[in-house]
């Protein structure tokens, strides 16, 4: 699980992914406004603690996330 913030002015290109309303997968994410996925703030949770989902990331965003995480971990 990664932290998501709608405070896009705190976007850090090296570790974050900007999900703006014009992003190709924005509609399936369930987000209400432009947001930043903070990949420097990742946590693990037991599935029992998750009440539900707000949306999906889709294959395109999933690839972006995986590339960014790989880059972060090899810094």
Secondary structure, 3 states (H helix, E strand, C coil): CEEEECCHHHCCCCCEEEECCCCCCHHHHCCCCCEEEEEEEECCCCHHHCCCCCCCCHHHHHHHHHHHHHHHHCC
